[in-house]
Amino acid sequence: MDATLDYIDDFAHFITASPSSYHAAAEAARRLTAAGFTRLSESDAWSGAAGGSFVVRDGAVIAWVQPPEAGPTTPFRVLGAHTDSPGFKLKPKPTIGAQGWLQAGVEVYGGPLLNSWLDRELELAGRLVTKDGTEHLVRTGPFLRIPQLAVHLDREVNNGLVLDRQRHLTPVFGVGDLADADVVAHLAGLAGVRAADVAGFDILTADTQPPAAFGLDNMLFAAGRMDNLSSVHAGLCALIAASVDPSAGSISVLAAFDHEELGSQSRSGASGPLLDDVLTRLAAGLGASVSERLQAYAESWCLSSDAGHAVHPNYSERHDPSNRPILGGGPLLKINGNQRYATDAVGAALWARTCDQVGVEYQEFVSSNNVPCGSTIGPLTATRLGIRTVDVGLALLSMHSARELCHVNDPAMLSRAIGGFFAPEF
């Protein structure tokens, strides 16, 4: 139990340090560096040396542990996850206002549960890029709020809330004269740069309420961005542990992509070339020919780890009647007959062996036939690289809410299972 509590406390710190995908990549980089990993630049030649290394591309990070015995056909064990979460993104002209209010112009990012973002203290977080091309991470702390209309002014609101994405979701950050307010200047001041030098920005919103354990025996855990920082953190912890005693049979890789919530089609997304670029360079560093690299891919595996749904007690009819994962029941094996998840029978057997090895119980998840199934980076990775892929993840309630819910035991169990995947005993 002490180890589980230590894990959830560290997970909470990781979430707090990661209000945006850029912050998540930076926090992962900080932890990897502290653990002795070497940061590489994509524009430099790589030596192909054994040990732990990583690269950061925008809001994505790829890290790996190469054992000394690795050769041209050594397979890869890849844990795939994503650093971004649904919310709102700052528009190019972000300082607006009406009726004496100062407001920030935002657009919806991904598919957030919109009503969950109302009446919360939000922060702005992400990166500013100055004219010389330098990136500056920045976060405001509590700064914004999307105020809901009072029930007195909409007596029917409890019979059905309808939110217009353009009119109703513009946050306020103050009152006064627009001429005296500038969101970009405020961000620039926090970053220690001149507003006139800011040439571009990627700034998103994040809920500022701290993660918390609560409920009977503090068995429940609530936080923002667990979809999918839960998998990034679990994979990061497992990879750092694997670096102490790397498996001689494979090269362990953490691939934390950006832009999954938008469909992954970007240079730092799973549909982009990032993972293939890194694996190709690692294989080349080991002297692999094209044929030998494909031999390595044929024996490689990818765990696509992303959050899934636990059965909701108030909406049980929305779930499959026979497959009903619960919080605290362990990580999910995600299955879909239409390949929205990449799991097949061979992958299910690998996951079963992996969980048996580390003593972790797991649960199967499949959608109700009446509810369309989401997807993950799993099918994208399998399609791009031909690597056998299994979809797994943490069971949540309130997915895509500003504040999601899990069991305190499940994140640590997911990380243990990933550790078994990186160092198989079978």
C-alpha positions as a Python dict, from the first residue, in 0.01 Angstrom:
ca = {
    (1, 'M'): (0, 0, 0),
    (2, 'D'): (285, 242, 80),
    (3, 'A'): (428, 191, -269),
    (4, 'T'): (87, 258, -424),
    (5, 'L'): (47, 579, -225),
    (6, 'D'): (397, 688, -322),
    (7, 'Y'): (311, 620, -685),
    (8, 'I'): (-15, 817, -678),
    (9, 'D'): (161, 1106, -506),
    (10, 'D'): (428, 1111, -777),
    (11, 'F'): (158, 1085, -1043),
    (12, 'A'): (-16, 1388, -891),
    (13, 'H'): (310, 1584, -906),
    (14, 'F'): (356, 1484, -1272),
    (15, 'I'): (5, 1604, -1359),
    (16, 'T'): (58, 1932, -1176),
    (17, 'A'): (385, 1990, -1365),
    (18, 'S'): (218, 1915, -1701),
    (19, 'P'): (-61, 2164, -1779),
    (20, 'S'): (14, 2135, -2153),
    (21, 'S'): (171, 1880, -2385),
    (22, 'Y'): (483, 2099, -2401),
    (23, 'H'): (512, 2101, -2023),
    (24, 'A'): (453, 1724, -2013),
    (25, 'A'): (739, 1668, -2260),
    (26, 'A'): (961, 1902, -2058),
    (27, 'E'): (878, 1727, -1730),
    (28, 'A'): (946, 1388, -1888),
    (29, 'A'): (1278, 1524, -2017),
    (30, 'R'): (1366, 1656, -1670),
    (31, 'R'): (1296, 1319, -1509),
    (32, 'L'): (1483, 1125, -1776),
    (33, 'T'): (1786, 1351, -1742),
    (34, 'A'): (1781, 1308, -1364),
    (35, 'A'): (1775, 931, -1417),
    (36, 'G'): (2090, 945, -1631),
    (37, 'F'): (1937, 945, -1980),
    (38, 'T'): (2111, 1145, -2255),
    (39, 'R'): (1916, 1403, -2450),
    (40, 'L'): (1985, 1385, -2824),
    (41, 'S'): (1913, 1634, -3101),
    (42, 'E'): (1747, 1513, -3418),
    (43, 'S'): (1980, 1737, -3620),
    (44, 'D'): (2293, 1564, -3485),
    (45, 'A'): (2444, 1229, -3568),
    (46, 'W'): (2371, 959, -3310),
    (47, 'S'): (2643, 730, -3185),
    (48, 'G'): (2429, 423, -3136),
    (49, 'A'): (2571, 374, -2786),
    (50, 'A'): (2398, 153, -2532),
    (51, 'G'): (2208, 306, -2244),
    (52, 'G'): (1919, 547, -2204),
    (53, 'S'): (1854, 833, -2446),
    (54, 'F'): (1565, 1052, -2557),
    (55, 'V'): (1456, 1318, -2804),
    (56, 'V'): (1190, 1587, -2772),
    (57, 'R'): (994, 1709, -3073),
    (58, 'D'): (757, 1992, -2979),
    (59, 'G'): (509, 1838, -2732),
    (60, 'A'): (623, 1479, -2792),
    (61, 'V'): (906, 1277, -2641),
    (62, 'I'): (1061, 946, -2748),
    (63, 'A'): (1288, 775, -2495),
    (64, 'W'): (1458, 437, -2507),
    (65, 'V'): (1690, 198, -2326),
    (66, 'Q'): (1930, 8, -2549),
    (67, 'P'): (2099, -292, -2383),
    (68, 'P'): (2470, -350, -2447),
    (69, 'E'): (2393, -679, -2622),
    (70, 'A'): (2161, -523, -2881),
    (71, 'G'): (2230, -609, -3242),
    (72, 'P'): (2088, -542, -3591),
    (73, 'T'): (1781, -763, -3543),
    (74, 'T'): (1707, -685, -3177),
    (75, 'P'): (1332, -615, -3156),
    (76, 'F'): (1165, -315, -2997),
    (77, 'R'): (916, -303, -2711),
    (78, 'V'): (727, 25, -2756),
    (79, 'L'): (488, 185, -2507),
    (80, 'G'): (277, 436, -2701),
    (81, 'A'): (88, 717, -2528),
    (82, 'H'): (-1, 1083, -2582),
    (83, 'T'): (74, 1405, -2398),
    (84, 'D'): (-221, 1622, -2502),
    (85, 'S'): (-569, 1645, -2347),
    (86, 'P'): (-897, 1807, -2457),
    (87, 'G'): (-968, 2166, -2363),
    (88, 'F'): (-940, 2506, -2530),
    (89, 'K'): (-664, 2674, -2729),
    (90, 'L'): (-588, 3044, -2751),
    (91, 'K'): (-677, 3209, -3082),
    (92, 'P'): (-432, 3435, -3273),
    (93, 'K'): (-597, 3759, -3148),
    (94, 'P'): (-677, 3645, -2794),
    (95, 'T'): (-765, 3968, -2614),
    (96, 'I'): (-1135, 4042, -2660),
    (97, 'G'): (-1422, 4164, -2447),
    (98, 'A'): (-1785, 4267, -2417),
    (99, 'Q'): (-2005, 4460, -2175),
    (100, 'G'): (-1707, 4580, -1974),
    (101, 'W'): (-1560, 4230, -1938),
    (102, 'L'): (-1210, 4131, -2049),
    (103, 'Q'): (-1215, 3795, -2222),
    (104, 'A'): (-980, 3553, -2396),
    (105, 'G'): (-1056, 3428, -2745),
    (106, 'V'): (-1030, 3049, -2751),
    (107, 'E'): (-1129, 2762, -2976),
    (108, 'V'): (-1226, 2412, -2871),
    (109, 'Y'): (-931, 2170, -2872),
    (110, 'G'): (-1030, 1807, -2929),
    (111, 'G'): (-1351, 1676, -2777),
    (112, 'P'): (-1385, 1805, -2420),
    (113, 'L'): (-1691, 1743, -2205),
    (114, 'L'): (-1784, 2109, -2240),
    (115, 'N'): (-2007, 2161, -1937),
    (116, 'S'): (-1731, 2031, -1706),
    (117, 'W'): (-1518, 2336, -1790),
    (118, 'L'): (-1776, 2586, -1666),
    (119, 'D'): (-1722, 2779, -1342),
    (120, 'R'): (-1367, 2655, -1285),
    (121, 'E'): (-1051, 2857, -1234),
    (122, 'L'): (-842, 2782, -1541),
    (123, 'E'): (-487, 2865, -1637),
    (124, 'L'): (-319, 2929, -1969),
    (125, 'A'): (-17, 2710, -2039),
    (126, 'G'): (203, 2623, -2334),
    (127, 'R'): (482, 2781, -2534),
    (128, 'L'): (569, 3122, -2671),
    (129, 'V'): (809, 3144, -2965),
    (130, 'T'): (1006, 3464, -3009),
    (131, 'K'): (1122, 3603, -3344),
    (132, 'D'): (1464, 3438, -3308),
    (133, 'G'): (1292, 3097, -3291),
    (134, 'T'): (1347, 3041, -2918),
    (135, 'E'): (1072, 2854, -2733),
    (136, 'H'): (964, 2968, -2387),
    (137, 'L'): (737, 2756, -2167),
    (138, 'V'): (484, 2960, -1973),
    (139, 'R'): (188, 2910, -1740),
    (140, 'T'): (-29, 3166, -1567),
    (141, 'G'): (-176, 2987, -1269),
    (142, 'P'): (-547, 3065, -1206),
    (143, 'F'): (-639, 3328, -1464),
    (144, 'L'): (-962, 3243, -1650),
    (145, 'R'): (-1318, 3131, -1586),
    (146, 'I'): (-1604, 3036, -1818),
    (147, 'P'): (-1905, 3165, -1623),
    (148, 'Q'): (-2234, 2981, -1655),
    (149, 'L'): (-2561, 3171, -1685),
    (150, 'A'): (-2752, 3185, -1355),
    (151, 'V'): (-3057, 2960, -1325),
    (152, 'H'): (-3271, 3269, -1262),
    (153, 'L'): (-3196, 3381, -1620),
    (154, 'D'): (-3258, 3038, -1776),
    (155, 'R'): (-3528, 2851, -1585),
    (156, 'E'): (-3506, 2554, -1826),
    (157, 'V'): (-3131, 2501, -1795),
    (158, 'N'): (-3170, 2189, -1580),
    (159, 'N'): (-3386, 2033, -1848),
    (160, 'G'): (-3104, 2049, -2101),
    (161, 'L'): (-2793, 2264, -2123),
    (162, 'V'): (-2702, 2370, -2478),
    (163, 'L'): (-2369, 2547, -2523),
    (164, 'D'): (-2287, 2746, -2835),
    (165, 'R'): (-1913, 2695, -2887),
    (166, 'Q'): (-1857, 3048, -3012),
    (167, 'R'): (-2087, 3251, -2783),
    (168, 'H'): (-2101, 3061, -2455),
    (169, 'L'): (-1745, 2931, -2403),
    (170, 'T'): (-1543, 3252, -2402),
    (171, 'P'): (-1368, 3284, -2063),
    (172, 'V'): (-1338, 3604, -1863),
    (173, 'F'): (-1017, 3721, -1697),
    (174, 'G'): (-1111, 4067, -1569),
    (175, 'V'): (-1306, 4387, -1616),
    (176, 'G'): (-1199, 4720, -1762),
    (177, 'D'): (-1082, 4881, -2082),
    (178, 'L'): (-959, 4655, -2363),
    (179, 'A'): (-690, 4911, -2441),
    (180, 'D'): (-532, 4839, -2103),
    (181, 'A'): (-530, 4456, -2137),
    (182, 'D'): (-320, 4220, -2349),
    (183, 'V'): (-317, 3846, -2291),
    (184, 'V'): (-1, 3793, -2494),
    (185, 'A'): (179, 4071, -2307),
    (186, 'H'): (79, 3907, -1978),
    (187, 'L'): (218, 3573, -2095),
    (188, 'A'): (534, 3737, -2227),
    (189, 'G'): (592, 3906, -1892),
    (190, 'L'): (563, 3573, -1713),
    (191, 'A'): (812, 3420, -1960),
    (192, 'G'): (1055, 3710, -1919),
    (193, 'V'): (1041, 3826, -2279),
    (194, 'R'): (910, 4137, -2456),
    (195, 'A'): (559, 4110, -2600),
    (196, 'A'): (687, 4269, -2923),
    (197, 'D'): (930, 3977, -2964),
    (198, 'V'): (658, 3709, -2949),
    (199, 'A'): (603, 3581, -3303),
    (200, 'G'): (378, 3284, -3226),
    (201, 'F'): (227, 3078, -2947),
    (202, 'D'): (65, 2744, -2871),
    (203, 'I'): (-129, 2813, -2551),
    (204, 'L'): (-401, 2593, -2404),
    (205, 'T'): (-624, 2595, -2098),
    (206, 'A'): (-587, 2366, -1796),
    (207, 'D'): (-791, 2325, -1480),
    (208, 'T'): (-601, 2450, -1175),
    (209, 'Q'): (-770, 2243, -905),
    (210, 'P'): (-498, 2015, -761),
    (211, 'P'): (-524, 1635, -795),
    (212, 'A'): (-678, 1474, -487),
    (213, 'A'): (-755, 1137, -330),
    (214, 'F'): (-1094, 1125, -161),
    (215, 'G'): (-1387, 902, -64),
    (216, 'L'): (-1396, 597, 161),
    (217, 'D'): (-1037, 518, 263),
    (218, 'N'): (-925, 773, 2),
    (219, 'M'): (-969, 507, -265),
    (220, 'L'): (-1077, 746, -540),
    (221, 'F'): (-846, 984, -725),
    (222, 'A'): (-954, 1289, -925),
    (223, 'A'): (-742, 1505, -1154),
    (224, 'G'): (-737, 1672, -1491),
    (225, 'R'): (-559, 1530, -1794),
    (226, 'M'): (-543, 1168, -1678),
    (227, 'D'): (-635, 1098, -2039),
    (228, 'N'): (-357, 1046, -2117),
    (229, 'L'): (-92, 1156, -1869),
    (230, 'S'): (-173, 835, -1679),
    (231, 'S'): (-5, 636, -1956),
    (232, 'V'): (280, 882, -2009),
    (233, 'H'): (367, 872, -1640),
    (234, 'A'): (325, 493, -1616),
    (235, 'G'): (549, 439, -1917),
    (236, 'L'): (805, 689, -1794),
    (237, 'C'): (832, 521, -1453),
    (238, 'A'): (858, 177, -1613),
    (239, 'L'): (1124, 288, -1862),
    (240, 'I'): (1339, 453, -1595),
    (241, 'A'): (1316, 132, -1388),
    (242, 'A'): (1409, -72, -1699),
    (243, 'S'): (1722, 139, -1747),
    (244, 'V'): (1868, 1, -1423),
    (245, 'D'): (1872, -356, -1559),
    (246, 'P'): (1782, -346, -1930),
    (247, 'S'): (1637, -655, -2095),
    (248, 'A'): (1893, -815, -2323),
    (249, 'G'): (1617, -936, -2553),
    (250, 'S'): (1473, -604, -2669),
    (251, 'I'): (1508, -226, -2684),
    (252, 'S'): (1252, -60, -2455),
    (253, 'V'): (1091, 254, -2598),
    (254, 'L'): (849, 515, -2462),
    (255, 'A'): (672, 702, -2743),
    (256, 'A'): (464, 986, -2600),
    (257, 'F'): (304, 1162, -2897),
    (258, 'D'): (121, 1494, -2920),
    (259, 'H'): (-209, 1579, -3096),
    (260, 'E'): (-386, 1245, -3040),
    (261, 'E'): (-701, 1434, -2941),
    (262, 'L'): (-699, 1596, -3288),
    (263, 'G'): (-645, 1275, -3485),
    (264, 'S'): (-263, 1245, -3457),
    (265, 'Q'): (-192, 1396, -3799),
    (266, 'S'): (107, 1617, -3724),
    (267, 'R'): (487, 1594, -3721),
    (268, 'S'): (474, 1509, -3350),
    (269, 'G'): (163, 1289, -3373),
    (270, 'A'): (135, 914, -3410),
    (271, 'S'): (40, 945, -3777),
    (272, 'G'): (359, 1140, -3839),
    (273, 'P'): (709, 1003, -3897),
    (274, 'L'): (853, 1054, -3548),
    (275, 'L'): (855, 697, -3416),
    (276, 'D'): (965, 548, -3747),
    (277, 'D'): (1242, 810, -3769),
    (278, 'V'): (1374, 718, -3425),
    (279, 'L'): (1352, 340, -3471),
    (280, 'T'): (1519, 365, -3814),
    (281, 'R'): (1807, 564, -3666),
    (282, 'L'): (1844, 322, -3374),
    (283, 'A'): (1855, 28, -3615),
    (284, 'A'): (2111, 209, -3832),
    (285, 'G'): (2325, 271, -3525),
    (286, 'L'): (2329, -103, -3469),
    (287, 'G'): (2442, -162, -3827),
    (288, 'A'): (2109, -298, -3944),
    (289, 'S'): (2031, -327, -4313),
    (290, 'V'): (1677, -253, -4431),
    (291, 'S'): (1607, -625, -4426),
    (292, 'E'): (1742, -663, -4072),
    (293, 'R'): (1537, -366, -3950),
    (294, 'L'): (1224, -529, -4089),
    (295, 'Q'): (1326, -852, -3917),
    (296, 'A'): (1342, -656, -3590),
    (297, 'Y'): (999, -504, -3657),
    (298, 'A'): (856, -852, -3718),
    (299, 'E'): (949, -953, -3362),
    (300, 'S'): (858, -617, -3204),
    (301, 'W'): (554, -520, -3000),
    (302, 'C'): (374, -197, -2921),
    (303, 'L'): (147, -139, -2622),
    (304, 'S'): (-85, 146, -2711),
    (305, 'S'): (-177, 273, -2365),
    (306, 'D'): (-468, 516, -2344),
    (307, 'A'): (-752, 569, -2099),
    (308, 'G'): (-1072, 363, -2124),
    (309, 'H'): (-1414, 361, -1965),
    (310, 'A'): (-1517, 201, -1637),
    (311, 'V'): (-1887, 117, -1605),
    (312, 'H'): (-2082, 422, -1489),
    (313, 'P'): (-2327, 345, -1205),
    (314, 'N'): (-2578, 605, -1326),
    (315, 'Y'): (-2561, 516, -1695),
    (316, 'S'): (-2504, 142, -1695),
    (317, 'E'): (-2717, 100, -2008),
    (318, 'R'): (-2442, 278, -2207),
    (319, 'H'): (-2202, -11, -2144),
    (320, 'D'): (-2178, -364, -2279),
    (321, 'P'): (-2399, -586, -2058),
    (322, 'S'): (-2134, -857, -2013),
    (323, 'N'): (-1801, -670, -2015),
    (324, 'R'): (-1820, -417, -1732),
    (325, 'P'): (-1482, -295, -1602),
    (326, 'I'): (-1480, -136, -1258),
    (327, 'L'): (-1247, 109, -1087),
    (328, 'G'): (-987, -79, -885),
    (329, 'G'): (-1010, -388, -1105),
    (330, 'G'): (-679, -328, -1277),
    (331, 'P'): (-580, -195, -1621),
    (332, 'L'): (-791, -254, -1929),
    (333, 'L'): (-735, -470, -2234),
    (334, 'K'): (-925, -277, -2501),
    (335, 'I'): (-1092, -474, -2779),
    (336, 'N'): (-1297, -372, -3083),
    (337, 'G'): (-1408, -599, -3364),
    (338, 'N'): (-1376, -317, -3618),
    (339, 'Q'): (-1011, -249, -3529),
    (340, 'R'): (-1073, 85, -3362),
    (341, 'Y'): (-840, -78, -3111),
    (342, 'A'): (-554, -288, -3248),
    (343, 'T'): (-582, -580, -3002),
    (344, 'D'): (-616, -927, -3156),
    (345, 'A'): (-601, -1276, -3005),
    (346, 'V'): (-221, -1294, -3022),
    (347, 'G'): (-191, -957, -2852),
    (348, 'A'): (-444, -1056, -2586),
    (349, 'A'): (-228, -1359, -2507),
    (350, 'L'): (83, -1141, -2476),
    (351, 'W'): (-100, -906, -2236),
    (352, 'A'): (-221, -1202, -2028),
    (353, 'R'): (133, -1338, -1996),
    (354, 'T'): (268, -994, -1912),
    (355, 'C'): (15, -932, -1636),
    (356, 'D'): (63, -1284, -1495),
    (357, 'Q'): (437, -1223, -1480),
    (358, 'V'): (400, -917, -1255),
    (359, 'G'): (92, -1032, -1061),
    (360, 'V'): (-148, -769, -1199),
    (361, 'E'): (-517, -838, -1259),
    (362, 'Y'): (-663, -687, -1575),
    (363, 'Q'): (-1008, -632, -1723),
    (364, 'E'): (-1144, -651, -2077),
    (365, 'F'): (-1321, -353, -2226),
    (366, 'V'): (-1548, -355, -2530),
    (367, 'S'): (-1806, -93, -2626),
    (368, 'S'): (-2178, -148, -2636),
    (369, 'N'): (-2296, -210, -2992),
    (370, 'N'): (-2516, 99, -2959),
    (371, 'V'): (-2230, 332, -2863),
    (372, 'P'): (-1966, 421, -3126),
    (373, 'C'): (-1615, 325, -3017),
    (374, 'G'): (-1333, 579, -2996),
    (375, 'S'): (-986, 498, -3121),
    (376, 'T'): (-622, 537, -3017),
    (377, 'I'): (-274, 554, -3159),
    (378, 'G'): (-271, 172, -3166),
    (379, 'P'): (-420, 115, -3513),
    (380, 'L'): (-214, 406, -3649),
    (381, 'T'): (113, 255, -3523),
    (382, 'A'): (23, -93, -3644),
    (383, 'T'): (-65, 45, -3988),
    (384, 'R'): (241, 269, -4024),
    (385, 'L'): (506, 25, -3900),
    (386, 'G'): (351, -321, -3919),
    (387, 'I'): (446, -380, -3556),
    (388, 'R'): (206, -602, -3360),
    (389, 'T'): (4, -378, -3131),
    (390, 'V'): (-215, -423, -2823),
    (391, 'D'): (-447, -155, -2684),
    (392, 'V'): (-457, -118, -2306),
    (393, 'G'): (-508, 162, -2054),
    (394, 'L'): (-642, 303, -1728),
    (395, 'A'): (-1012, 274, -1640),
    (396, 'L'): (-1175, 616, -1587),
    (397, 'L'): (-1506, 781, -1522),
    (398, 'S'): (-1577, 1124, -1676),
    (399, 'M'): (-1327, 1088, -1959),
    (400, 'H'): (-1262, 1421, -2134),
    (401, 'S'): (-1399, 1610, -1838),
    (402, 'A'): (-1190, 1892, -1695),
    (403, 'R'): (-1150, 1655, -1399),
    (404, 'E'): (-1147, 1278, -1447),
    (405, 'L'): (-1179, 996, -1192),
    (406, 'C'): (-991, 670, -1128),
    (407, 'H'): (-909, 431, -842),
    (408, 'V'): (-588, 506, -651),
    (409, 'N'): (-455, 154, -714),
    (410, 'D'): (-502, 136, -1091),
    (411, 'P'): (-228, 376, -1214),
    (412, 'A'): (44, 185, -1026),
    (413, 'M'): (-89, -147, -1159),
    (414, 'L'): (-73, -11, -1514),
    (415, 'S'): (289, 92, -1463),
    (416, 'R'): (379, -250, -1319),
    (417, 'A'): (227, -419, -1623),
    (418, 'I'): (423, -192, -1857),
    (419, 'G'): (737, -280, -1659),
    (420, 'G'): (667, -648, -1729),
    (421, 'F'): (618, -567, -2097),
    (422, 'F'): (961, -397, -2109),
    (423, 'A'): (1131, -690, -1931),
    (424, 'P'): (948, -1010, -2026),
    (425, 'E'): (1041, -1336, -1859),
    (426, 'F'): (878, -1550, -2128),
}
